[in-house]
């Protein structure tokens, strides 16, 4: 890529509130031009175009049909940012890769195993990549913990926990009013609908698809009462007052890994509660746990010995700086863009742009994308079978067995990163 | 029972550290005489006898064979306190009931489904009861939460969590040296070996065996590394340095209930960590969560609305007094016996003695005992099947369907207890 080409041409598909926000954040990343926008709702497409114009003084092409966009613009595009619904983003990603574009896909689980395989095949056949925009991989805490784990501070990791525990009753129940896709999913589906926020960082920590892989998914869903009770308190939702919801209020999922680790996930979005991703990781030397009044850490012999009692929690925040990930150290130094979710949206988009600019494999590749997303479809199968474990396909077709950790650049999610970071600094 | 008979005659079987402690605590309960002690280790039996003599000036009969004890003393005994190992206490309990004694059994899971059924049959056929001494049912927090739930503060409860997360590496690994039974269990078994501490209070909360029941148990065990690593650091344990342990460091178990609730349990005793029982309960109006820097509560519209943000955790301790269970209110008023585990050992033993004195069903009956203990054997089956759900038998043979909550006395674990408490106060 010559000097002149160091701006990538991107089309943004899906411009609801999240898509619009991600597009604006993307425009904060150096080297990005948005030349086309698309949403099936014309008002959203127009709003997106206006936002681009306001920022860049260039009016992008406007579409309400992504197929038309790909047909007309595909050849001149480098990449597509796809922020449509959970049940549409995969097919759009596949079509975009086949039209010659790299894809950044907003998160969401898979509706079928077929769509996961199609993503993999499209990427392998076209040489284009599909990167799930799992922003939580770039969260400051998650990265510091990753950094600590790679330095051996937790010993051998044997168990991780995570969840998406977020009171979304209003967003779900008013889905028709606010054009949000969750409502129909909660009415019809039952499973771990939104696994990747904590599963992404955990998968990277455990080396999934690079010497490790998910083996089985087991899910159990409890009863669904939260939305029904909520709806009775909302006069505007009279038309939903007898609606039956299939999605259990709390869905427990356990994933086993080839190297013997277990991952426990909880999906919990239809009950009143404070937000939590419930991250915990446990190894032979220590433990970290997200907690209501301060995230907690205990590392045997290092953190947690006080007043004669050698098993005390310490506040992670009191120690985080010591273990700061190099990427975050630099980011804090340069000034964090707090636009989206404490800065992690900017980082995950930067990682994507960096990969497109360099034509290199992104830190979250299509095998990661497929494996993480597949947990949703598999968990629905397991729930339907009363919690029976179902096997996770090996999307790498055996390559996971000897794939090395992928070390490249400051956005790398494989290794301690001190080295990558230095290399990258020398390069810049 | 006439006035003169208001002392019950008890034999204590199993006098390791826990058995000795429980026997001493039992002697704090008014109306108890210990007339016989038994341990297969003679030194422990003698130590137990000395403890009784020191406290009561009466030397009890001493046995090293519980069968001989039951044969010689059975007819004159009211009850047996059984604190032997996990894999012996059921058979002793069965023999004791058949010898005419009520039984208080220290906690521990079942090794087989057969032994659960034997407990139930022995109790039904003899009219003697078998009460699992699940002290956590009488913990101050658990009782306050129970009280709150019965008053509807959490709305409809849909999900509970609990665990036994306790670094027992030293106790387990030095099992030969300290004559502790856990070592052999961790070498040979793999499952939820110690479920009842949190499952007991949860089962009471959910009305198990009285209009609700456990349906399935699904368990997944991760790899076993904690004990092996620990043993390498202990020169005295050279003989164990190549020992393979079957028990996974972390075992995740999910239990489904007839009324749609789910219960998630974690067994986690062979990694370095601070102690936790990980209690959480979640309903349509609120949530409670045990947490490292203060137990946390959120009740929609009541607790947790501050500074414009209506989803904040509050510290449970700041509110506990408002929701104190009547039994604990009285206990605090009278002065807590902190001898065992913050007072709850005294309460669970008092509940047992109260039931024996009154000849009434105890608050934890044989169906509770069997159902709670069965989770261990069922979880081993599920682990062996890769996490497949296995059905929980109905030990009541259908009686659970219309069994009413059991309301009697201040130790009742079924209802709000305000009423029972008043009745009981009027009686005393």
Interface residues (C-beta under 8 A of the other chain):
Chain A: X155 X156 X158 X159 X167 X216 X218 X220 X221 X222 X223 X225 X226 X229 X248 X249 X250 X252 X254 X256 X259 X260 X261 X262 X264 X266 X268 X271 X272 X273 X274 X275 X282 X283 X284 X285 X286 X287 X289 X291 X292 X293 X294 X296 X298 X300 X304 X311 X312 X313 X315 X386 X387 X388 X389
Chain B: X155 X156 X158 X159 X167 X216 X218 X220 X221 X222 X223 X225 X226 X229 X248 X249 X250 X252 X254 X256 X259 X260 X261 X262 X264 X266 X268 X271 X272 X273 X274 X275 X282 X283 X284 X285 X286 X287 X289 X291 X292 X293 X294 X296 X298 X300 X304 X311 X312 X313 X315 X386 X387 X388 X389
